[in-house]
Amino acid sequence: MNRLLAALALCASACALREPRASGQSGQPCSTNDQCESSVCFLGECRSTAAALSLVHAEVHSADSRYGALQSSAIDLRRTPVADFTLQPLLTVSGRVTQLADPPATGTAPVPNATIVFTDLAPPIPDRIVSISAQSDSSAASAGTYTVQLPASTYDVLVAPSSAPVARPDGPVAVSNPSLDLVLPAKASLTHVTGTLQINGTGRLAGAQVSAVDAAGTSIAVPQISASDGTFALDLPPGPPAFSLQVGPAATPSATDPIPSFNAKPFAPGQPAALGIIDLGTLPPPVTVTGKVVDARAAVIASARVFLLSTDATPYVLSRQTTTASDGTFSVVVRAGTYLIEAAPDADPAQPAVSDALSVPIPSSVNLGIVCPDKVKVTGTVVRSDGRAASAGFRVDATRVADQLVAGRGTRTATTDASGAFTLVLDRGHYRVEITPTADSGLPRTILTVDVPATPVALPSLQISPPHELLGTVRGGNPAVAVPGATIDFYAIDSTGKKSVLIGSAVADSSGQYRAVLPDVSQFAAQ
């Protein structure tokens, strides 16, 4: 035990940063073109030159409640300096949610307090999915009725009653009709599946949350808790359709709950209702991890979050977090195995930094010491696209990219002085830096990525992209009229093709006209 603690103390005495990751390969983070081999630095990523880099997407919102949001894709900045948008009036859709009666009865009964979710099936911007919900009425006179305003499109419609499985009563719906009644299947037609959770060959798992999701990952059953003998029962839609059984802890597990999240168990359509034994594999015994979080001068850190994540090749993942007490101590119950452990004090610059992510074998209960170093003073200079120093008032926002354990640390903000210089106090780590020039500069929002090491550092000069001006008019209705005050947000797509990145915004004036200053991507795009 003493050898283990000594090793941990050595590892935790400083929170070393990973080596810089700008390898030059496509998709790798960067702050300058020099870091990218045979490619360019675009949106903070090394990207191969391609025509697609000149494409931007727009999302237009109006303060006028008559109009819905508009998404427009594939505006080619190389080919046009003008992009006009026409908003369409929202369609008011009303209807009633009912459920078929169980035989031999006939007819339907209203379903109060159901949530109806309309999700656009083909959003032009891949990760900005339009999802609008409504609630069915619970009053006696109008039970089950709902009203919702939607842009005309094709939607997936999901109905979630308060105490029954979710249902898609009509499949995809092209919304163009103001009336849409939704009929749920009879309760008697639901598939009542049962099973028993087994661990370690013959053991039974009690107290686990059991749920079912469809192929899209949408819940299709009201979650249930397994009984003391490991048994459970779920009501699924008729059939049932193909589904995956999910077994894990409660939605927000406590630090004393040692139930992990098991790998999903898939089942084919038409699965018999009796699922039988659900073998979850080997589950090690619970162990208690205690410890203390201190700063670089051995002072205790209260209210620090401590994260643990299992890393062994097991049929489950166990992830927990807890918070240190006033004396810096913590306690959490997990299962024997190897874990990544990391401590995160408050993000305030006066507080210590995030600790190193320690890989710790925990064969039995153990007491750990975790040391969080001081935050790092980072200085830098913003320069214009022509190489001259930026003026005062450029905003610099630094957001730490999530690591394996710590998802978010907020955004730290500084503004440049008259020489373009700025100072930030940060955790060490990998950062996405967004530079927003002053409105009168005529320069675009610029996105870069930088690595902050373990010691105070002066960053390389952060250069603003050359500007590209895009003009247009926002209109709405038929006949079309100007829509003053509309907000137009422009996005580019990252190297995964799945995530949008905001690159600029504009607001339409009293005549509906706007002027947006965006990064000039023509320098990046292959012809």
N, C-alpha and C positions, 0 to 999 in steps of 0.2 A: 504493500500500500504506500509506504513512504517513497519508494522509487517512482511509483505512478504520480504522486503529488509533486515530487521534485521535477519530473519531466513536464508536467502541466505548468508548473510555475515558470520553468524556462521558456516554454512556448508562449505563455501568456504575458511575460514580462514586457513584450512589445507586440503591437498588432501589425505585423508586416503586411504590406500590400503586395498583391500579385505583381509579377513582372508586366511592364507595358504590353498591351495586346495588339498594337497596330502592326500586324504582320504584313499588311499590304494586300491581303487577299480580299476578294469581293465579300462585302458584308461585315468586314472587320471595322471597329471604331477608328476614327481619325479626326484630326483637327486641321490638317493641311494636305494638299495634294502630294507633297513630298513623302508622306507616310504610305502612299498607295502605289504599288507596283503595277504598271501598265493599266492604271485606272485613275479615277478622280475621287476626291473627297466630296460627297454629296449628302446633305442632311446628317453629317457626322458619321457617315459610313463610307468605306471604300466601295465604289461601284464601277463596273465596266461601262464604258461609254455606250449608250444605246439611245435610239430615238425615244424610247419610253420615258427617259429622264426629263423630256420637255413637256410631258403631259401633267396637267394639274386637274384637280376636281374641286367643285364648288358646292357649298351648302348655303342656301339663302333662307333667311328667316325674316318675317315681317312682324312689326308691332301691331299691325291691323289683324284682328282676330278672324277676319273673313278668309284669310289665306293660310294655306298649309305651307310647311317647309318644302323646299325644292332641293334635290340633289342633282348635279350635272357632272358627267364624267368626261374625261379625255378632251380637255381644252388644250390644244397644242400651241404653246407659247412661241414656237418658231414660226408659225404660219399665220397667226392673227394677233393684232393688238387690241381687239374688241371682243367682248363676250357679253351678250344681252341675255336676260333671264325673264321668263314670264311665269308668274305664280298663278296657281289655279285655286279657285275657291274651295274651301273645305266642304265635304259632304256630311251632312248630319244623318247618322244611321241610328235607327231605333228598332227595338224588337223585344222579345220576351224569351227568357230561358226557362224551358220546361223539361220535365222528365217523364218518359213513358211509364204508365202504370204497370205493375206486375200482374201477369195473367192470374186468374181469368178476368180481372178487371180490364177496362179499356180506357182510352183517353190519356190525358197528361195532367201533371200537377206542376205549378210554378216552382221555380228553384230560387229562393231568396239568398242574398248575401254571397252570390257566386262572383268570382272574378273572371272577366272576359278579357283576354289579351289578344290584340291584333298585331302581328309581326310581319313587316314587309318582307316578301320572299326574294326580292331582287334589288337590294339597295345598290345604287351606283358606286358608293364609297363602301368598301367591303366591311369595315369594322364600325361604321356609323349606321347601325341598323335601327330603323324606325319601329318602335314598339309602343303601342298606346293601349291603355287598359281602362276598363269601366267596371262598375259594380252593379249587380242587379238589386233592385229595390226590395226592401223587406216589409214594407207596409202592407196591410191587408188588402187595401184597394188596388194596389198596383204591384203586387208581389211578382218578382221575376223579371220585371221590365228594366230596360237599360237604354241609355242614349250615349252616343259617342260621336265625336267629330273626327273625320279621317280624310287625308288626301286620297284621291282616286288612285288605286293601285291594286295589286293582288296580294292578299294576306293569308298567312296561316292563322287560323282562329283556334284558340285554346280556351276551354272553359274549366275553371277550377272551383267546384263547389266547396263549401266550408268543411264538409266531412265525408267526401266521397272522392274516388279517383278522378283525375283530370280527364277530359275528353276533347276530341276534335270532331265535333258533330257533323261538319259539312266539308271537311278537307279544305284545300285552298279556295279562297273566296275572292273573286274579282269585285271590288267594292264600286258599284255604280248605281245601286238601288238603295233608296233611303230606308227600306224595310228589310230586316234580317232577323228572323226567328231562329233560335238554336234549340234543338231537341236532343236531350241526353238519353242514352239507352236505359231501359228499365233496370232497377237494382237486381232483379232476379237474373238478368242476363250477364251480370259481372262474373268474372272467374275468381272464385275464392281459393287462392293457393295457400298451401300449408307446407311447412318444412321444419327441420331441426338442425341447429347449428352445432357442428362437431369440431372439437380441437384435440390435438394430441392423441389421435387414434380412437379413444372412447369417451373423452370428456365432452361436456356440454358447455356452451357459452351463453351465459345469462347476462341480461342488462345491455345487450347491443342493440343499436338502432338498425332496423332492416327496412330498406326501401327498394323501389324498382324504377328504372329509367328506360326510355325507349332508345332507338338507335341514334337520335339526335341529342341524347343526354337529358331530355325533359322528364321530370318526375311524372309517373303515371299511377302512383299509389300513395295513400296517406301513410307516412312512416309509422312503424310499430316497434315496440321494444320486446326483445326475446324474453321468454319466461324463465323461471329458475331451472327448468329442464331443457332449455335451449330451443323450445318450440316457438313458432311464430305463425301468423296468418296475415295475408294481404288480400285486398280486393283489387283486381286488375280489370282493365277494359275487356269487353267480350272477345273471346278467341282462345287464349289471349294473344296479342301480337308478340313479335320478338321483343325480348326485354333482357335487361341485365340486373341481377340482384346485387345490391350494394349493402355491405355490412360494415359498421363502424361505430364510433362513439356517438354521443348526442351531438346535436348541431354545434354547440359551443362547449366542448369538453373541459372539465375542470382539471386542475393540476394533480388531482388524486385519482383520475379515471385512467386506468391503464389499457383500455380497449383501443387497439389500433384500427386503421382503415384498411380493410382487406381488399385484395384485387377483386374486381367485379366478376361475377359468375354469369356467363351468358346462357340464355335459353332460347330455343327456336320457337317460331310461331306454333300455336296449337299445343303447347306443352301441357301434359296432364296436370290437374290441379294439385295432386300430391307430389311435391318435389322430393320428398324423402330426406335423406341425410345430406346436408350441405357441408362437405368436408373442407374446412378452412386451413388445414395443415397444422404444423407445429407452432405453438405459441409459448415462448419462454415464460418463466415466472416473473411476477412484478418485482421491480427493485426501486428503491428510493434514492434519488440523487439530491444531495444537499450541497450547499456551497455558499461562498461569499464573493460579492463583486466589489472590487476596490479600484481606486485610481492609481496613477503612476507614483503617488506618494503614500500609498497604502491607506488612504482615507476611504471609509466605506461609502458606497453609492446607494442611496435609497431610491426606490421607484424606478429602477432600471428594469427593462424587460429582458428576460432570459429565454432564448429559443433553443429547442432541441429537435433534431431530425434524425431518424434512423437511416443508416446507410448500408446495412447488410442486405444480401440478396435473399430476401424473405418474401413470402406471399402477402405481405402487408407493408404499410408505411405507418410509422408512428411519429406524429408531429405535435409538439406541445409548446406552450409558452406560459411563463409565470412572471411575477413581478417581485423584486426584492423588497424586504421589509425595511424599516427605518435603520436597522443595523447592517444593511447590505446583504443579509442572508436570504436564501431561497430554498424551496423544497418542491420536488415534483416527482410523481410516480410514473415510471416507464416500464418497459420490458428489457430483460438482459439483452445486450447487443452492443454494437458500435454506433456512436452518435456524433453528429456535428453539433457543437454547442457554441453559442455566440451571445454576448450581452450587449444591449443597446441602451445607454442612458438617454436622457432627454436630448432632443436635437439642438437645444439652445447653445450658442457658441461658448457660453461660460461653463458648460458641462463637459465632462470627458467624452472621448470619441468612442465609436463602436469598437468592441474588442475583436481580436482575431477569431476566426472560425476554427475552433479546436476539434480535432478528430479524437474521440475518447472511447476506448473499449470499456464497457461497463458490465462486467460479468456478475457483479453483485452490488449491493448498496455502496455508495461512494460519496466522499466529501471533496468538493473541488474548490480551487481558488481561481478566479478569473480577474485579470487585470485589464483595465481600459486606459489607454494612453491619453495624453492631451490631444485636443483637436489641432489641426494644422493651419497655419497662416499661409494663405495663398494670395500672391499678388500677380497682376497681369496688366496688359495694355490692349485696348481695342484700337484697331487701325481700320481706316476706310479702304474701299476696294482699290484706290489708287496709291495706297501705302502711307498716306498721311494719318497722323494720330486723330482719333475721334475727339469730338468736343465734349463738354460736360453734359451730363444728363442721359447718356445711353444706359439702359437698364441691362444688367447681367444677371440672369437667373441660372443657378446651378442646382441640378436635381441628381441626387445619387441614384445610380442604376441599381435595382434590386440584386442582391446576391442570393445564395441558396436559402438563407434564413430570414434576413431582414428585408422586407418588401418595400417599405417606404420610410423616408426620413424627411419628407417635406422638401421645400425649395428654399434655398438661401439666396438673398437678393442683395446686389450692390449697384451703385451707379458710378459712372466714370466721372473723374474730375476734368479740369480744363485741358489736361495733357492726355486724356484717354485712359488714365490709370484707374485701377480698382483694387479693392482688397476684400477677401472673404475668409471666414474661419470655418473649416469644414472637417468632417470625418475623412480619413484616408479612404480611397476607393475610386470607382469609375464613375464619371459624371457626364451627364448631358447638359451642355451649356447653351442657353438661348440668349441671343443678344437682340434687344429691341431698341433700334435707334430712336432719336427724337423725331417728332412728327414733321418738323421743318427740315430735316436732313435730306429727305428724298432717297433714303437708303432702306433696304428691306430687312426684315427679320432674318436672322442667320442662326443656324444650328450647327454646333460642333460637339465633339466628345473629347474629354481629356482625362488623364489619370492623375490622381492626387497621391503622391507618395507619403512616406511616414514622417518626413521632415519638412519644415517650411520651404516653399518652392516659389520661384518666379516662372510662370507659365510662358511658353512661346507666345508671340504676338497673335491675337485672335483677330482675323481679318474678316470684315463684312463682305458679303457677296456683292457683285455689281448689281445695279437695279434693273428691273424690267417693269415697265408701266403697262398696266392693263386697264382699259376703259370699258364702260358699258352702261346700260340702262336697265333698271328693274321695273317691270310692268306687271299688272295683274288684272284678272277678269277678262270678260268678253262682252263688249269691246274692251281692249286693253287700255288701262290708264296707269299713269306713273304711281309708283309705290314709294313715297318718301320715307326715310328712316329705316329702310330695310338693311339688314346686316348680311354681308357677303363674306364668308370664310373660305379660304383657299387651302387645299391640302395636296401634298405629294404622298406617294406610296413608298414605304421603305423596301429594303432588299428582300424581305420575306414575301412581298406582294400581298400581305394581309393586314398591315397596320398603316393607318394614315397619320401624317405629321402636318400640323398646322404651320403654314409658311407665310401667311399674311391675311389681313382682314381689311374691309372697307365698309363705309356706311353711305347709303344713297342720300343725296341731297333732296331739296324740296321738289326738284323736277325728276327725281328717280335716278339721276345719274351718279355714278361712282368712279373713283380713281383708286386703284390698288397698286402698291409698289411691292413687287415680288422679287425673289432671287432670279437673276438672269441665268436660266438653265441652258440657254443655247450653247454656252461654252462647254457643257458636259455632254450634249446629245450628239450621237453619231448621225451623220447626214444620210 
